[in-house]
Amino acid sequence: MLRRTLLASAAALAVAGLASGAQAQKLVMWGPEQITEPLVAELWNGLKAEFEAANPGVTVEFMPPTGTISNGAVQAAIQSNAGPDVILTNSGIARVTTVVDAKLVSPLTAAYGERGWDKQIYPWLYEELKRQRGGEIYEVPDGLDALAVWYHKDMFAENGWTMPATYAEFLDLLGKIKDKGIMPIAIGPRTAGSAGHLFGNMLQSASGSEAVGKAVSGELSWTDPSMVTGAVRLRELVDKGYIDKEMAALDLDGAARLWFNKRAALFVAGPWFTANARKAEYDLANAGYSPMPSDLGPGKPTGGVGWSWLVPANSNEPELAMKWIDFILSDAVMKKRAENPASTMIYPRALDGVNPPTAILGDIFAAADNGVGYNPSVYLPASVVDSYFQVIQGIISAQITGEDAMAQIEAKMAEAQ
């Protein structure tokens, strides 16, 4: 009797051990980019613990990013033997197309319907994703960018300045700022994104979202009169000294320091700039945020998908990767991230009852409530993006005119067709 009991117990333990072994899984995640920052690490380690507790036997391992798709780091990681199972990285159609064309990531179109992801992002965003790459979707948006003008509240109050409604009034403001001996606008075009942030705002202010959307999709020529004005205006800002042409030598960090030190009054950035501000020990309560003024009507931020989840084609745990994305898209996790002090972005759907951790994020959420326009940097074909950034630097350094810049972009667009 005792022998039978011992044998039965041993068998049960063996079965339990096998079951436990079968459930043991490791999910290797690439990201987030700021995982070494204490606030970010605290948030993500908490999410990791919650996911592991809800999925016994699962361990989540963070793989600190060494770069992005743009510099080839993501591609190299996927192709390595120690590659990630799921990736969080800077995205946008140009970047994602690079890894799609290389067949490095899996299509996720079916999962949108099967797992309900199509209902967990903004309807306009889902439609935008379906319009790309023949309807096949390879990414799950994690965060949206919303680029607009940042300014110093105390500087504006001391001088009686306000952010104007029209571009004509905006030019008048820039003149007043320059007369005070303050640089009106800081820009760091050696960082490609920083160049695109300002230029995208200028294009939308002058031409409107519809025209810019048609231009990035190839439906409207970049040399069309309705598109050229924004580039011409940017060159005029340089010629008037509202943007110092010596800024062509600055990167984003260098230009940001000018703004944080109040040597510059205005800077075009998105919600991610809150992280830069924390590092610089800038008081975010003093930061103001406003869409670029436009003569076409109320302005709105430019943007697009800024960060996305991708599942590598060689993921060891593709189903677990999708389960992780389910978790990330849940209301509880979305709200927790949106209210966390480490929050630096607009989330991919409207969130009710959220109290942003800083007033500036509340302003950004409110400005983006009705959607965002196009930041061409993340929508243009991959073969055009480098030339796009180069011509912006050419305008900032006063080496080319706005008309020349748009002709060069259009030539590259024609090649990409």
Salt bridges, closest charged atoms under 4 A:
GLU37 OE1 - ARG278 NH2 3.99
GLU37 OE2 - LYS279 NZ 3.41
GLU50 OE2 - LYS336 NZ 2.18
GLU52 OE2 - LYS48 NZ 2.71
GLU61 OE1 - LYS26 NZ 3.52
ASP118 OD2 - LYS119 NZ 3.03
GLU127 OE2 - LYS130 NZ 3.11
GLU128 OE1 - ARG131 NH2 2.72
GLU139 OE2 - ARG133 NH2 3.34
ASP142 OD1 - ARG337 NH1 2.76
ASP154 OD2 - LYS262 NZ 2.39
ASP172 OD2 - LYS176 NZ 3.42
GLU210 OE2 - LYS214 NZ 3.48
ASP239 OD1 - ARG235 NE 2.87
ASP295 OD2 - ARG233 NH2 3.71
GLU319 OE2 - ARG115 NH1 2.96
ASP326 OD2 - ARG115 NH2 2.69
ASP331 OD1 - ARG349 NH2 2.66
GLU415 OE1 - LYS412 NZ 3.54
